[in-house]
Amino acid sequence: MPRILLIDDDTQLGPPLASYFRRFDLALVQAFRPSEGLAELRRGGFDAAILDVMLPEMDGFELCRTIRKESDLPIVMLTARGDVMDRVVGLEMGADDYLPKPFEPRELVARVQTVLRRRVAAPAPRPEPGVLAFEGLRIDPARREVWRQGERVELTGTEFELLHLLAREAGRVLSRDDILNHLRGHEADLLTRAVDIVVSRLRRKLEPLDCIKTLRNAGYSLALRREA
């Protein structure tokens, strides 16, 4: 059963949410303070984390950045209703998804299930292709590993899925909507800028390679040639 860590100082939130998560074979554990949550994560055994933005000790953005320095664990941020900047900053800090408060428990479960699927790829209807090799870049879909000029690059689940999508469709321009629908796996109220943020993170991690080409008003494509 996947274990999810909720870091939120609302003492009334954890118990009913944990009970609801069990209906979907998910075990939810709550930590009330960032320091407690970080200690739990460092002990290991968690498959994803849910972070509130408003926390004591440090806010959820700083907590997200701290976790991301140590791990590629999937992260869902709980943000203020209607506050677009909360969502944008969360994505820039390395979060995989976001959900405004107040939220429906079923939607939170769906978001968690989606980021878990990105981390452990679901069986495909046909065999996965082998390693995708480009000039200076290698992508192993089976191991979900990426090498840039011979050096292993740590990517979040969302970053890997986006890069893998562009690599599978090398030479094709994918619109932001195409990419969002692929990453989410379902229609949702999404920020178009979310794709731009993930692309920006990818570009920084893959430097000095110039991997991703932007076509104005069209979308993105992989800018590397395949190895023979």
C-alpha positions as CSV (number, residue, x, y, z in Angstrom):
1,M,0.0,0.0,0.0
2,P,1.6,3.4,-1.0
3,R,2.3,5.6,2.0
4,I,1.6,9.3,1.7
5,L,2.9,12.0,4.1
6,L,0.7,15.0,4.7
7,I,2.5,18.0,6.2
8,D,-0.2,20.3,7.5
9,D,-0.7,21.9,10.9
10,D,-4.5,21.5,10.8
11,T,-5.2,18.8,13.5
12,Q,-8.7,18.3,12.2
13,L,-7.6,17.4,8.7
14,G,-5.5,14.2,9.0
15,P,-7.7,11.6,10.7
16,P,-10.8,11.9,8.3
17,L,-8.5,12.2,5.3
18,A,-6.5,9.1,6.3
19,S,-9.8,7.2,6.7
20,Y,-10.9,8.3,3.2
21,F,-7.5,7.5,1.6
22,R,-7.7,3.9,3.0
23,R,-10.8,3.4,0.8
24,F,-8.4,3.7,-2.2
25,D,-5.6,1.6,-0.7
26,L,-3.5,4.6,0.3
27,A,-2.0,5.0,3.7
28,L,-1.9,8.7,4.9
29,V,0.4,9.8,7.7
30,Q,0.3,13.4,9.0
31,A,3.1,15.5,10.3
32,F,2.2,18.9,11.8
33,R,5.5,20.8,11.4
34,P,8.0,20.9,8.6
35,S,10.8,19.7,10.9
36,E,8.7,16.6,11.8
37,G,7.8,16.0,8.2
38,L,11.4,16.2,7.0
39,A,12.5,13.8,9.7
40,E,9.8,11.3,8.6
41,L,10.8,11.6,4.9
42,R,14.5,11.1,5.8
43,R,13.6,7.9,7.5
44,G,12.1,6.7,4.2
45,G,9.2,4.6,3.3
46,F,7.0,7.3,1.7
47,D,5.8,7.3,-1.9
48,A,4.5,10.9,-2.1
49,A,4.0,14.0,0.0
50,I,1.2,16.6,0.3
51,L,2.3,20.0,1.6
52,D,0.2,22.9,2.8
53,V,1.5,26.4,1.9
54,M,0.8,28.0,5.3
55,L,3.0,26.2,7.8
56,P,4.9,27.1,11.0
57,E,8.7,27.1,10.9
58,M,8.9,27.6,7.1
59,D,6.2,27.9,4.5
60,G,5.3,25.1,2.1
61,F,7.4,26.6,-0.8
62,E,10.6,26.5,1.3
63,L,9.7,23.0,2.5
64,C,9.1,21.9,-1.1
65,R,12.5,23.3,-2.1
66,T,14.2,21.6,0.8
67,I,12.6,18.2,-0.1
68,R,13.5,18.6,-3.7
69,K,17.2,19.1,-2.9
70,E,17.2,15.7,-1.3
71,S,14.7,13.7,-3.3
72,D,12.5,13.4,-6.4
73,L,9.6,12.3,-4.3
74,P,6.3,13.3,-5.9
75,I,4.8,16.4,-4.2
76,V,1.3,17.8,-4.3
77,M,0.9,21.4,-2.9
78,L,-2.3,22.6,-1.2
79,T,-2.6,26.3,-2.2
80,A,-5.0,29.2,-1.3
81,R,-8.2,29.3,-3.3
82,G,-7.8,31.4,-6.4
83,D,-4.2,32.4,-5.7
84,V,-2.5,31.7,-9.0
85,M,0.9,32.9,-7.8
86,D,0.8,30.2,-5.1
87,R,0.4,27.6,-7.8
88,V,3.1,29.1,-10.0
89,V,5.6,29.4,-7.2
90,G,4.9,25.8,-6.0
91,L,5.6,24.5,-9.5
92,E,8.8,26.6,-9.7
93,M,10.0,25.1,-6.4
94,G,9.6,21.6,-7.9
95,A,6.1,20.5,-7.0
96,D,4.4,18.0,-9.3
97,D,0.9,19.2,-8.8
98,Y,-1.3,21.6,-6.8
99,L,-4.8,21.7,-5.5
100,P,-6.6,24.8,-4.1
101,K,-8.1,24.8,-0.6
102,P,-10.8,23.9,0.3
103,F,-10.8,20.8,-1.8
104,E,-12.8,17.6,-2.3
105,P,-11.0,14.6,-0.9
106,R,-11.8,12.6,-4.0
107,E,-9.9,15.1,-6.1
108,L,-6.9,15.0,-3.8
109,V,-6.9,11.2,-4.1
110,A,-7.0,11.5,-7.9
111,R,-4.1,14.0,-7.9
112,V,-2.0,11.7,-5.6
113,Q,-2.8,8.7,-7.8
114,T,-1.7,10.6,-10.9
115,V,1.7,11.6,-9.4
116,L,2.2,8.0,-8.2
117,R,1.6,6.7,-11.7
118,R,4.2,9.1,-13.1
119,R,6.7,7.7,-10.6
120,V,6.0,4.1,-11.3
121,A,5.0,3.8,-14.9
122,A,1.8,1.8,-15.5
123,P,2.1,-1.2,-17.8
124,A,1.9,-0.1,-21.4
125,P,-0.3,-1.8,-24.0
126,R,2.8,-2.5,-26.0
127,P,6.4,-3.1,-25.0
128,E,8.3,0.0,-24.0
129,P,11.0,1.0,-26.5
130,G,14.6,0.7,-25.5
131,V,16.9,3.5,-24.5
132,L,16.3,6.6,-26.5
133,A,19.7,8.0,-27.6
134,F,20.3,11.5,-28.9
135,E,23.4,13.6,-29.2
136,G,24.5,14.1,-25.6
137,L,21.3,12.7,-24.1
138,R,20.1,9.2,-23.2
139,I,16.7,8.3,-21.8
140,D,16.0,4.8,-20.3
141,P,12.2,4.5,-20.0
142,A,12.4,1.1,-18.2
143,R,14.6,2.5,-15.4
144,R,13.3,6.0,-15.7
145,E,16.8,7.3,-15.9
146,V,18.4,10.2,-17.9
147,W,22.0,10.8,-18.7
148,R,23.3,14.1,-20.0
149,Q,26.8,13.8,-21.6
150,G,27.4,10.7,-19.6
151,E,26.3,12.1,-16.3
152,R,23.1,10.9,-14.5
153,V,20.5,13.7,-14.1
154,E,17.9,13.6,-11.3
155,L,14.5,14.5,-12.6
156,T,11.1,14.7,-10.9
157,G,8.4,12.4,-12.2
158,T,6.7,15.2,-14.1
159,E,10.0,16.4,-15.6
160,F,10.8,12.8,-16.7
161,E,7.4,12.3,-18.2
162,L,7.6,15.6,-20.2
163,L,11.1,14.8,-21.5
164,H,10.1,11.2,-22.4
165,L,7.1,12.5,-24.3
166,L,9.1,14.9,-26.3
167,A,11.7,12.2,-27.0
168,R,9.1,9.7,-28.2
169,E,7.7,12.4,-30.4
170,A,11.0,13.7,-31.6
171,G,10.6,16.0,-34.6
172,R,7.0,16.8,-33.7
173,V,5.8,20.0,-32.2
174,L,3.5,19.4,-29.2
175,S,1.2,22.1,-28.0
176,R,0.9,23.0,-24.3
177,D,-2.6,21.5,-24.2
178,D,-1.3,18.3,-25.7
179,I,1.4,18.1,-23.0
180,L,-0.9,19.0,-20.1
181,N,-3.4,16.4,-21.1
182,H,-0.7,13.8,-21.3
183,L,0.9,14.7,-17.9
184,R,-2.4,14.9,-16.0
185,G,-4.1,11.9,-17.6
186,H,-7.5,13.7,-17.4
187,E,-9.1,17.0,-18.2
188,A,-8.7,19.5,-15.4
189,D,-8.6,23.2,-14.6
190,L,-4.9,23.7,-15.4
191,L,-2.5,26.6,-15.8
192,T,-1.0,26.8,-19.3
193,R,2.1,28.2,-17.6
194,A,2.6,25.0,-15.8
195,V,4.2,23.5,-18.9
196,D,6.4,26.5,-19.3
197,I,7.6,26.1,-15.7
198,V,8.4,22.4,-16.1
199,V,10.2,23.1,-19.4
200,S,12.3,25.8,-17.7
201,R,13.3,23.4,-14.9
202,L,14.2,20.8,-17.5
203,R,16.3,23.2,-19.5
204,R,18.3,24.2,-16.4
205,K,19.0,20.5,-15.5
206,L,20.0,19.6,-19.0
207,E,22.4,22.5,-19.5
208,P,24.7,22.9,-21.4
209,L,22.6,20.9,-23.9
210,D,20.1,22.9,-25.8
211,C,17.4,20.3,-25.7
212,I,14.0,21.8,-26.0
213,K,13.0,24.2,-28.8
214,T,10.1,26.7,-28.3
215,L,8.0,27.5,-31.3
216,R,6.0,30.6,-30.7
217,N,2.3,30.1,-30.5
218,A,2.8,26.4,-31.3
219,G,4.5,24.6,-28.5
220,Y,7.7,22.6,-27.8
221,S,9.8,20.0,-29.5
222,L,13.0,18.1,-28.8
223,A,15.9,19.9,-30.5
224,L,18.5,17.1,-30.5
225,R,19.3,14.6,-33.3
226,R,19.0,10.9,-32.7
227,E,22.2,8.9,-32.5
228,A,22.6,6.4,-35.4
